[in-house]
Amino acid sequence: MDRGTAARSGMSDLLDGFLDPLGREVFFGDVFGTTHRHFPGTPERTAEIMTLARLNELMSMTSVWTPETMKLYLDLQPVATADYCARVPSMQGGGALRPDPDRVQDWIAKGASVILNDIDALAPGVRALANDLQSATGGRSQANLYFSMHQHKAFGPHCDVHEVFAIHCAGEKTWNIYEARDEAPVNHPAFKPSDEERARRAGKVVAQVEMKPGDLLYIPRGLYHDALASENGAIHIAFGVTLPKPLDLLPIIWDAAIQDPWMRSDLPRAMDAAALQQTLARMGETIAGALNSAGAREVAAKAIETWPYAFKGYDLEGLVAAEPATPATEESGYRVSKQVKVTRHNGKPYLSDGKQQVEIPSDVAQQVSFIMTRERVTEAALQAEFPEMSEAAVAELFRNMKQMRVIA
């Protein structure tokens, strides 16, 4: 069974409801990755995800927002950070720069749009749909909210580097779909043209979609579009789903190459064209051999399996109702978190829970990898595997990993 078929078979009723009446099989078979599609709905479908009142509560959590997570745009231009943010006192002293509610509302009254980035963890309904999209596609989902005023546009024609599932929650908005589509764009300067160039590339409008509360609009990666609110207070949430690509497997090449003494050797001070060609040919052979190995296939399969984010939450009611847990001891060992994985970026190892990552110091990278391959681990087991480590070093590593909730 291919990944798409397996993912579709596990979709939940929440996402299924948005894809009615087309159905998930037809959507993933004929629409996904190919063309845009509008799914009209009813306000009840998004009432549990976001409303104007719920957005008001969310934005009023002023300590959550930063200039990076809350941005303002007015008529295609970004509002300068200093014009809507203020420095507020912090517990650590000095103060932090945060959006100021009075300034933000003054800009909204002028017609500014508000963009709230990465809200997956801030609203249960948003998190639930993000999880559904990840299960359905095998991709990573990031949810950004857009609040718009009548006839004021935040962005001109543009395309995204991910699949877009736009859920309309309040007010009304007209979306323009343009004729142009960039081929497989990625988040790289080569795919970030100027606004003028985007408008030129977009071409003609080939479709218009009137979005109302409860509607879903799917836009494939690379397809040019823009939107304009038809009334004040239009709200939509864009779930951007990024699928894994061959580019994301490039760290496999680095990790394999770094083990090869020849790949680590210095190039000659002077090389003629023939010598350079021989060097490149040998590099190609080395890389091809690494990618064709069973180890590379295992690493690639694991990378694809763990690609989606882990949207975690708390279950305090369950903890309160549960029987007291038996404390971990040296004899019973510590439980190793299944949510945290060892990942690599630019050849360096990291501990990642899917949303945050911490670089692993090189002097304990092997020890951390050993721990993360086990369901439970003891200090004695680590000491036996790495006898060169002192008891104090082992204790410090376990203490740090407990503080990070990697083991418990």
N, C-alpha and C positions, 0 to 999 in steps of 0.2 A: 504494500500500500504506500503511495507516495505521500509526502508531507502534507500537501494540500488536502487530499482525501481524508487523511487521518485527522487533520485539524478540523475540517468541516463537520466530521461526524461527532465532534465533541462540543459543538457550539451550543450556547445556552438559549433559553427562551427569550432573554432580553434582546440580544442581537437579532434573533429570528424575527421578533416582532417588528423591528425596523425594516427588515428585508421583505416583509410581506407586501404585496401578494406574489412577488416574483419567486421567492424561495431561495434558500441558501445554495442549493445545488446549481440552479441556473445562474445565480449571481457569480459564484466562483468559477463556474465553467465558461460563461460567455461574456461577463462584464468586467470582473476584477482584472485590473492591469491593462484594460483595453479601451474602455470608453466611459464617459460620465453617465450617471443614472440618478434620477430624482425619485424618491420614495415618499409620496405624500402620506401624512399621518394625522393624528389627532393630538390636541394639547395634553391629554392624559399620559401619552407615551413619555413626555419629557418632564412631567410635573415632579417626579421623584429624582430627577437628575439636576435640574436648575430652574429657578424662577427668579423674577426680579427681587422679590423679598429675600430669597436665599442668597442672591448675589450681594444684596445690601449687607446682610449679616457677614458674608465672607470678606467683603472689602473693609468692613468695620473691625476686622481682626488686624489692627494696624501694625502690630509687632511682627506679623508674618511677612509683610511686603517690603521689598527692596526696589531700587531703581532697575534691577535686572528682571525681577518677577512681575512688576507692574510698569507698563510703558504707556505713554499717551501719544496719539497722533492726531493732527488736525489738518484736514484737506491735503493729504498725501505727504505731510511733513512731520517729522518727529518733534515732540515738545521737549525742549532742553531739560535735563535732569534738574538743574538749579531752579527752573521755573515752576516745578510742581512738587519738589521734595524739600525737606527741611531736616536739619540735624537735631536729633532728640537725645536726651541723656541715656546712658547705658549703665548697667550694673558694673561694668569694668572701667567706667570712667571715659571721658573724652566725648562719647556720643556716636551715634550711627545715623547715616543718611537714610531717611525713609520718606515715602510719599506722604504728603500732608493732606488730610481730608478736605480742608477748606480750599486749598489751592487746586486739588484735583477736581472738586465740584465746580469751581470757577471755570476751569477749562472745559468741563463737560457742558456747562451752560453756554459756552461759545461754540459748541458743536464737536468737541474733541471725542475721539474714540479711546476706549480703555482696553488694553490687552493684558490679560493675566496669564502668565506663562507657567506651565508645568503644575497644573492644579489637581493632578490625579489623586494626590494623597489628601487633599483638603475637603473633598466632598464624596461621601460614600457612593452615591449614584454614579458619579464620574468614574470613580475607581472600579466599580463593578463593570461598567461598559468597556473600560480600558482593558480589564482582564479578559472579557469576552473577545474583544478584537485580537488580543494577543493569542488566545487559544485558537481562534479561528484561522489566523494567518501565519503563526509562528514568528511574527515580527515583534518589534518593540513599539509600544504606543506612548505618545506624549500628548497630553490634552492642554490646549490653550483656549482661553475664553475671550470673546470679542463682544464688547458692549458699544453700540453705535447710536448716533443721533441722526435725525432725519436729514437726508440729502448731503451728508458729510462723509467722505470716503477716506479711509485710513491708508489704503494701498491701491496703486494702479495695477494694470495688468502684470501678472507674474505667474510663475509656476513653482511648485514645491518639489523638494527632493525626496518626498515620501508619498505614500498613498494617503488621501484625505477623506475622512468620514466626517462631514459637517452635520451636527445635530442642532436644529433650530429650536430655541427654547422660549423666546418672547419676541413680540413685535413682528414686523415683516421686513424682508430684505430681498432685493433683486440681484441675482448672480448672473454675470455675463460669462459665457464659455466661448473662448476664442478658437480659431482654426489651427493655431500652431501648437506643436508639442515638441519639447526638447527631448533628445534621446538619452535616457538613463542619466539624468543629472545627479550629482552628489554634492555634499557640503564641502566645497573647495573653491578657492578664489576664481578658478577658471569658469565656474558656473554661477558667478555673481556679477552679471552685467549691470550697467547703470540703469536708472529708471527709464531714461530715454530709449536705451537699447531694448529694454524689455517691451516697452510700448510698440516699438518698431517690429520686433520679432513676433509679437502676439498675432498680428494680422487682423482679420475681420471677426466680428462677433457672429458665431454660427448658431448660438442658442441662448435663450434667457430662461432662468428658472426663478419663479416666485416662491420664496421660502416662508412658511408659516410654522407656528409652534407644533412640534411633533414630527416635522419633516426631517428626512435624511437626504443629504446630497453626497454622492460618492464622486470623487474626482481622481483619476489616475495620476500617478507621478509624472511630472513633466508637462502636463496640460495647462495652458495659460487660462487664467480666470481673474475676475475681481468681483466685488460686491458693493452694493449701495443700499443703505437703510431706507425703507419706504415710510418709516415713522420713527418717532423718538423711542429710545429704549429697546432697540432690537438686540437680542442676545443670541449668539450661537457659540457652540463649542466645537473646535476643530480637533479631531483626533488624528494625529499624524502617525501613520504606521510605517516603520522602517524595516524592511526585510533584510536578512543577511545577504552579503554579496561576496564574490571572490576576493574583492579588495579587503574584506574583513578577515580573510584567512591568511593574509600576507604574513602575520607574525609567525606562522608555522615555518615559513622560509627562514626567517631570522633565527628562530630557536634552533633549527636544524643546522644552519650554516655556521653558527657560532661554535658548534661542537667539532667542526672540521678544521684541523690545524692549518691546512692550506688556505682556507678562506680567511683565517686570522693573520696570515703572513703579510708582510709589507710588499707593496708593489715595487718593482725596480725603479730607480731614480729616473731613468730615461727608457722609454719604450717606443719602438717604431710601430708602424701600423700593423705589421704581421704579428708582433708579440702581443699587442693589445687585443687583436682578434682572437689569438689563442687563449688569452686570459678569459675573455668573455665567453668563448666556447666552453672552456672548462667550468666556469661558473654555471653555465646553463646545464651542463651534465650533472654537476653536483646538486643543483636545485631540483632538477627533474628526478634524480634518484631519491632525494628526500621526500618529494611530494608523492612518489609512487610507493612509499613504504607503508607498512601496516600501522606504524606509530603515527604517521601523519594522518591517516584515515581516522584513527581513533580520536586524535586531537581535534580534527575538523568536525567530526560527528558531535563531540562534546560541546564545541563552540556553538554549533547550530542549535543543539538542544537547550543550552543555557542562554541563548541570545535574548529572549524576552526578559523584561524587567520583572523583579519580584516585588509586587505591590503588597506590602505587609501591613497588618493592622494589629490592634490589641483586642484581647478577649478577656477583659477584667472580670466580667460576670462568671466566665468559666473558671478563672483562677480562684475566685472567691468560693465557688461551689465545690471545687475539687478537693480531694483528700490532700493533706500535707505531703509534699514531695519529700522523698528520702534524699538528704543532702549528699552531694557527690563527695566521695572520699578517695584517697589514693588507691584503696583496694578495689572499689567499684569502678573508678575511672570517671572521666568527664565526658559528657555527651557533646559531640561535635555538631555544630549547626549545619542543617541541610540547606539553609538559605544562602550561606556564604560560600563563595567559590574562589579558587585561585585562577586568575586571568592574567593575560600578558598584553602589554601595550608598549610598542617600540622596544621589544626585547626585555622589558622589565616586568617582574612579577608583582601582582597586586591581589589583595583580598577585596572582593566585591560582593555586595548584596544585590546588585543590579541597578541600584540608584546612586550609591556612593562607593568609592574605592580608596584604599589605603595602600601605599607602596610597601612591599615587604623588604626589610633590610637584607642586603645580599648575604650577610654573615649568618642569617637564620632562614634563608629561603628554602633550603633542603629540609630543614626541620619542620617548617610550617607546612610544606607540601606533604610530608609524612603524616602529620597530624590530620590534614584535611582529607586524606584517603580513608580514614577510619570512622566508624560510628561512635566508638568510645575510645578514649586514650588515657593512659596513666603516665605520670612522670617517670616511673620506672621503665616503661616501655620505650619512651623517648631516650632515656639515658642508655638503655641497652643498645638501641639502634645507632646512637651517636655517642660512643664512650668518651670522645674527646671533650664533650661538654662538661663543665663543672656543675655540681649540684645547684650552685647559686644561679648559674646561667639558665638552667632548666626551670628553676622556680620563677625567675624573672620572666621568661617567655610565657609560661603558663599564666602568670599574674596578668601580663599585658593582654593575652588572648581572652581571659575572663572579663577584663574591663571592657573589651570591644564586643563582648557577647558572642564570640566565635565558639567558645566552649562554655559549658555550664554544668 
